[in-house]
Amino acid sequence: MASMSFALTRFSGLSAKTTLSPNFDHSSRRTFLPPNRVGLKISSSATANDSEPDLSVTVNGLKMPNPFVIGSGPPGTNYTVMKRAFDEGWGGVIAKTVSLDASKVINVTPRYARLKTGSNGSAKTDVIGWQNIELISDRPLETMLKEFKQLKQEYPDRILIASIMEEYSKTGWEELIDRVEQTGVDALEINFSCPHGMPERRMGAAVGQDCALLEEVCGWINAKATVPVWAKMTPNITDITEPARVSLKSGCEGISAINTIMSVMGIDLKTLHPEPCVEGYSTPGGYSYKAVRPIALAKVMNIAQMIKSEFGEKDYSLSGIGGVETGYDAAEFILLGSNTVQVCTGVMVHGYGHVKTLCAELQDFMRQHNFSTIEDFRGHSLQYFTTHTDLVRRQKEAIEQRKAEKRGLKSDKDWTGDGFVKETESMVSN
């Protein structure tokens, strides 16, 4: 691996090739990581300029200048665009998903469609949703690996994460991980979530929607990987905490959520054909951009609450994804527990330089609340979520309290020394 300018916490223990007992508790792997697997420290910088909030974060031992990460997709499809992302100042880059045999990946054009605020067929309206039927990288794996290696040589202190996806094959996953790690990438994001990722070959969401299959594949991956592993979740499931829990218990260090939502973008009312239209036909695809943000926030909140309640203080990470267009959007994800925030469609709409705006807006939010670091407010808003039954109880108690304050004291025994003046005023009629 290319040399890093930051310190990595490492653990001694099992070798990467150690065979584990069938009864082995995978959650205990966190204290028995392979000797060259990065430790799990998650923090933000302890020093910050009083007038300029510090955006830097350290996630699973990986230090980033800010929490904004290029999400896997077109913005990370080759050396040129990933280099541009680093030059513009993105905290990290997750490359477009690769697999062993790119020859099986055949994309079509057009493969994108947009949802606008106006009626069907309107031209001059805002774009709020984006659908794609794009597959993973169609470039030869060897080409992508050479570019990963070149990027790490030129940017040794920047975080490059490889997104990988493979067919249901233990040897296939092991080969892919080995070849990718040899390039010096800093971490792996496992694509368990692409909604149209060749499910007939048990890839993408076909794994992420089947917890038994997910546990098995995660076991293969984490027995082989020597760098942090993030499992990318699909929202196309009843309870997203179930695969997230399985992934963490099976050895993954982090969760990324959410991938795109399965959708049909719409029907062209002039031609009566669906969009995006390829030779008169289409297929359901993945929905993204700002219209999905409320759904993404709910999923991230669910995962963060699960991690907090079931895994306690262990340093698992959470990377929030879904409709981030502004730094204020990012603040919402961080308030719900995200360590980093990924942006993909937003880059396709606004360009790589948009990271400067994102950073400035996030710092503006932090100044408004006197936050110095990301950790000062990460997860702060989780405490305000509860059940509907509890909301009813809380409102009933609040109404009773307001009534009591309005009508004054019920009995002489209710007088207190500290609140005597206010108690007197509560019983004055004018």
C-alpha positions in Angstrom: 0.0 0.0 0.0 1.3 3.5 -0.8 2.6 5.3 2.2 0.2 7.5 4.2 0.9 10.8 5.8 -1.5 10.0 8.7 -1.1 7.5 11.5 -3.1 4.3 11.2 -4.1 2.4 14.4 -3.4 -1.3 13.8 -4.2 -4.4 15.8 -2.3 -7.6 16.2 -4.2 -10.9 16.0 -5.4 -13.3 13.4 -3.8 -13.3 10.0 -5.8 -12.4 7.0 -6.0 -16.1 5.9 -7.0 -17.5 9.3 -9.8 -20.1 9.0 -12.5 -19.3 11.5 -14.6 -21.9 13.4 -18.2 -22.2 12.2 -19.3 -21.2 15.7 -17.0 -18.1 15.7 -18.7 -14.9 16.8 -17.9 -12.5 14.0 -18.7 -9.5 16.1 -15.5 -10.4 18.2 -13.4 -9.8 15.0 -13.2 -6.2 16.1 -10.6 -7.2 18.7 -8.9 -9.7 16.5 -8.4 -7.9 13.2 -5.6 -9.1 10.9 -2.3 -7.5 11.7 -2.5 -5.2 8.7 -6.2 -4.2 9.0 -6.8 -0.6 9.9 -8.1 0.0 13.4 -11.5 1.5 14.1 -10.9 5.0 15.5 -13.6 7.5 14.6 -13.1 11.1 15.6 -12.8 14.7 14.4 -9.9 16.9 14.9 -9.4 18.1 18.4 -8.1 21.5 17.4 -10.1 24.1 15.6 -9.8 27.8 14.8 -12.3 29.8 16.8 -13.5 31.7 13.8 -13.4 28.8 11.3 -15.1 25.5 12.3 -13.0 22.4 11.6 -14.5 20.1 9.0 -11.9 17.3 9.2 -13.0 13.8 10.3 -11.2 10.6 11.0 -13.3 7.5 10.1 -12.1 4.0 10.6 -8.5 5.3 10.9 -8.9 7.3 7.6 -8.4 11.1 7.9 -10.3 13.3 5.6 -10.2 17.1 5.3 -14.0 17.3 5.3 -16.9 14.8 5.5 -17.9 15.1 1.8 -17.2 12.0 -0.2 -17.8 11.4 -3.9 -20.4 8.6 -4.1 -19.8 5.6 -6.3 -21.1 6.2 -9.8 -20.2 8.3 -12.9 -18.3 11.0 -10.8 -15.7 8.3 -9.9 -15.6 6.4 -13.2 -11.9 7.0 -14.3 -8.6 8.6 -13.3 -9.3 12.0 -14.9 -12.5 12.6 -12.9 -11.3 11.2 -9.6 -8.1 13.3 -9.9 -10.4 16.3 -10.5 -12.3 15.5 -7.3 -9.1 15.4 -5.3 -7.9 18.7 -6.8 -11.2 20.4 -6.0 -11.0 19.4 -2.4 -13.4 16.5 -1.8 -12.8 14.6 1.5 -12.7 11.3 -0.3 -13.6 9.5 -3.5 -15.5 6.2 -3.9 -14.8 4.9 -7.4 -17.5 3.4 -9.6 -18.2 -0.2 -8.7 -15.8 -2.8 -10.3 -16.0 -6.5 -10.7 -13.7 -9.2 -12.2 -15.3 -9.5 -15.6 -16.3 -6.1 -17.1 -17.1 -7.8 -20.5 -20.5 -8.8 -19.0 -21.4 -5.2 -18.3 -23.1 -3.6 -21.3 -24.7 -0.2 -20.8 -27.4 1.4 -23.0 -28.1 5.0 -24.0 -30.0 7.0 -22.9 -29.8 5.6 -19.4 -30.9 8.7 -17.3 -34.3 10.3 -16.8 -35.2 13.4 -14.7 -38.3 14.2 -12.6 -39.3 17.9 -12.8 -41.6 19.9 -10.6 -44.0 20.8 -13.4 -46.5 18.7 -15.2 -45.6 15.9 -17.6 -43.8 17.3 -20.6 -43.0 20.7 -19.0 -39.6 22.1 -20.1 -38.7 25.0 -17.8 -39.1 23.5 -14.3 -36.8 22.4 -11.5 -35.3 19.0 -11.5 -36.0 17.2 -8.2 -35.4 13.6 -9.1 -33.0 11.6 -11.2 -33.3 8.0 -12.4 -30.6 5.8 -13.9 -30.5 2.4 -15.4 -26.7 2.4 -15.5 -24.7 -0.7 -14.6 -21.4 -0.9 -12.8 -18.1 0.0 -14.5 -17.8 -1.4 -18.0 -14.1 -0.7 -18.1 -11.6 -3.6 -17.8 -10.7 -4.3 -14.2 -7.0 -4.1 -15.0 -7.5 -0.6 -16.4 -9.3 0.6 -13.2 -6.7 -1.0 -11.0 -3.8 0.8 -12.8 -5.7 4.1 -12.3 -6.3 3.4 -8.6 -2.6 2.8 -8.1 -1.7 5.9 -10.0 -4.1 8.0 -7.9 -2.6 6.7 -4.7 0.9 7.4 -5.9 0.0 11.0 -6.8 -2.3 11.6 -3.8 -0.9 9.3 -1.0 -2.6 11.3 1.8 -6.1 11.4 0.1 -8.7 8.8 0.7 -9.6 6.5 -2.2 -12.2 3.8 -1.6 -12.9 1.0 -4.1 -16.5 0.0 -4.6 -16.7 -3.7 -5.5 -19.4 -6.2 -6.5 -19.0 -9.8 -7.6 -21.1 -12.9 -8.4 -21.9 -15.5 -5.7 -18.5 -17.0 -5.6 -16.1 -17.2 -2.6 -13.0 -17.5 -4.8 -14.3 -14.6 -7.0 -14.7 -12.3 -4.1 -11.3 -13.3 -2.7 -9.6 -12.6 -6.0 -11.3 -9.3 -6.5 -10.4 -8.1 -3.0 -6.8 -9.2 -3.3 -6.3 -7.5 -6.7 -8.0 -4.3 -5.6 -6.1 -4.0 -2.3 -2.8 -4.4 -4.1 -3.4 -0.9 -5.6 -3.2 0.7 -2.2 -6.8 1.8 -1.8 -7.7 2.9 1.7 -11.0 1.0 2.1 -13.6 -1.1 0.4 -17.3 -0.3 -0.1 -19.3 -3.4 -0.9 -22.1 -2.8 -3.3 -24.9 -4.9 -1.8 -27.5 -2.6 -3.1 -27.6 -1.7 -6.8 -31.3 -2.2 -7.7 -30.6 -3.3 -11.2 -27.1 -4.9 -10.6 -27.7 -8.1 -12.4 -29.7 -9.8 -9.7 -30.0 -13.0 -11.8 -26.3 -13.5 -11.0 -26.9 -12.9 -7.2 -25.2 -9.5 -7.3 -26.1 -6.1 -5.9 -29.4 -5.8 -4.1 -30.0 -9.5 -4.6 -27.5 -10.0 -1.8 -28.5 -7.0 0.3 -32.1 -8.1 0.4 -31.3 -11.7 1.6 -29.8 -11.6 5.0 -28.7 -15.2 5.0 -26.9 -14.7 1.7 -25.5 -11.4 3.0 -24.1 -13.0 6.1 -22.3 -15.6 4.1 -20.8 -13.2 1.6 -19.8 -10.7 4.3 -18.0 -13.6 6.0 -16.0 -14.3 2.9 -15.2 -10.6 2.4 -14.1 -9.9 6.0 -12.0 -13.0 6.3 -10.0 -11.7 3.3 -10.0 -7.9 3.5 -7.2 -6.1 5.3 -8.6 -2.6 5.0 -11.9 -1.2 6.4 -15.0 -2.5 4.8 -18.3 -0.5 4.4 -21.4 -2.3 3.4 -23.7 -0.3 1.1 -27.4 -0.8 1.9 -30.4 -1.0 -0.3 -33.5 1.0 0.7 -35.6 -1.5 -1.3 -36.4 -3.6 1.8 -38.9 -3.5 4.6 -36.4 -2.9 7.5 -33.0 -1.6 6.5 -31.6 -2.2 10.0 -31.7 -6.0 9.4 -29.0 -6.1 6.7 -27.1 -3.4 8.4 -27.0 -5.4 11.6 -25.9 -8.5 9.8 -23.2 -6.7 8.0 -21.7 -5.2 11.2 -22.0 -8.6 13.0 -20.2 -10.2 10.1 -17.2 -8.0 10.4 -17.8 -4.8 8.4 -16.5 -1.6 10.0 -19.1 0.7 8.4 -22.5 1.1 6.7 -23.3 3.3 3.7 -26.9 4.2 3.2 -28.9 4.6 1.0 -28.4 3.4 -2.5 -31.0 4.4 -5.1 -34.7 3.6 -4.8 -36.2 1.2 -7.4 -38.5 3.3 -9.5 -40.3 4.0 -12.8 -39.6 7.6 -13.7 -42.7 8.1 -15.8 -44.5 7.7 -19.1 -44.1 10.2 -21.9 -47.7 11.2 -22.6 -47.0 12.0 -26.2 -45.3 8.8 -27.2 -46.8 6.6 -24.4 -43.4 5.0 -23.8 -41.6 4.9 -20.5 -38.5 6.9 -19.6 -35.6 6.6 -20.1 -36.6 5.2 -23.5 -34.3 2.8 -25.3 -35.6 1.6 -28.6 -39.1 2.1 -27.4 -38.6 0.2 -24.1 -37.3 0.8 -20.6 -36.7 -1.0 -17.3 -37.1 0.0 -13.7 -34.1 1.8 -12.3 -32.5 3.6 -9.4 -34.0 6.9 -8.2 -31.9 9.6 -6.6 -31.4 13.3 -6.1 -33.0 15.7 -3.6 -36.6 14.3 -3.7 -35.3 11.1 -2.0 -33.7 12.9 0.9 -36.5 12.5 3.4 -36.5 8.8 2.7 -32.7 8.6 3.1 -32.8 10.6 6.3 -35.3 8.1 7.8 -33.2 5.1 6.8 -30.0 6.7 8.2 -31.8 7.5 11.4 -33.0 3.9 11.8 -29.5 2.6 11.2 -27.9 5.1 13.6 -30.4 4.2 16.4 -29.7 0.5 15.9 -26.0 1.0 16.0 -26.2 3.1 19.1 -28.6 0.8 21.0 -27.0 -2.6 19.9 -23.4 -1.8 19.4 -22.9 0.9 22.0 -19.6 2.7 22.0 -17.9 0.5 19.4 -16.5 2.6 16.6 -18.7 1.6 13.6 -19.1 4.3 11.0 -22.1 5.5 9.0 -21.9 7.2 5.6 -25.1 9.0 4.7 -26.3 9.2 1.1 -29.4 10.5 -0.6 -30.3 13.9 -2.1 -27.5 16.0 -0.7 -27.3 19.2 -2.6 -26.3 21.7 0.0 -24.1 21.9 3.1 -27.3 22.3 5.2 -28.6 19.0 3.7 -25.3 17.4 4.9 -25.8 18.8 8.4 -29.1 16.9 8.7 -27.4 13.6 7.9 -24.7 14.3 10.4 -27.2 15.3 13.1 -28.7 11.9 12.5 -25.4 10.1 13.1 -23.5 10.1 9.8 -19.7 10.4 10.0 -19.4 11.2 6.3 -21.9 12.3 3.6 -21.7 11.0 0.0 -22.7 13.0 -3.1 -23.2 11.5 -6.5 -26.1 13.0 -8.5 -25.3 16.4 -7.0 -21.9 16.3 -8.7 -23.5 15.4 -12.0 -25.8 18.4 -11.7 -23.4 21.0 -10.1 -19.9 19.8 -11.0 -16.8 18.9 -8.9 -16.3 22.5 -7.7 -19.5 22.3 -5.8 -17.6 20.8 -2.8 -16.4 24.4 -1.9 -20.0 25.5 -1.6 -20.9 22.4 0.5 -18.0 23.1 2.9 -18.9 26.8 3.2 -22.5 26.1 3.9 -21.7 23.4 6.5 -19.3 25.7 8.3 -22.0 28.4 8.2 -24.4 26.0 10.0 -21.7 25.2 12.5 -21.0 28.9 13.3 -24.7 29.5 13.9 -24.7 26.9 16.6 -21.1 27.5 17.9 -20.0 24.0 16.9 -16.2 23.7 16.5 -16.0 20.2 15.1 -18.2 17.6 13.3 -18.3 15.5 16.5 -19.8 18.4 18.4 -23.1 17.8 16.7 -23.0 14.3 15.1 -26.0 12.3 16.2 -27.4 15.2 18.3 -30.9 15.0 16.8 -31.4 11.2 17.4 -32.6 11.9 20.9 -35.7 13.7 19.6 -37.1 10.6 17.8 -39.6 8.4 19.7 -42.8 6.4 19.1 -46.2 7.9 18.3 -47.5 6.5 21.6 -44.8 8.5 23.4 -45.7 11.6 21.4 -49.3 11.3 22.6 -48.2 10.9 26.2 -45.8 13.9 26.0 -48.4 16.1 24.5 -51.0 15.2 27.1 -48.5 16.0 29.9 -47.5 19.3 28.3 -51.2 20.3 27.9 -51.9 19.5 31.5 -48.8 21.5 32.6 -49.8 24.5 30.6 -53.3 24.3 32.1 -51.8 24.1 35.6 -49.6 27.1 35.0 -52.5 29.1 33.6 -54.9 28.5 36.5 -52.3 28.8 39.2 -51.8 26.7 42.3 -54.3 24.0 43.2 -53.5 24.0 46.9 -51.6 25.9 49.6 -49.2 23.0 49.8 -48.0 23.8 46.2 -46.3 27.1 47.2 -42.5 27.0 47.0 -40.0 29.5 48.2 -38.0 29.7 45.0 -41.0 30.2 42.7 -43.1 32.4 45.0 -43.2 35.5 42.8 -44.1 33.6 39.6 -46.6 31.5 41.5 -48.3 34.7 42.7 -48.4 36.1 39.2 -50.0 32.9 37.9 -53.1 33.7 39.9 -53.4 37.4 39.0 -56.2 38.1 36.5 -55.0 41.4 35.1 
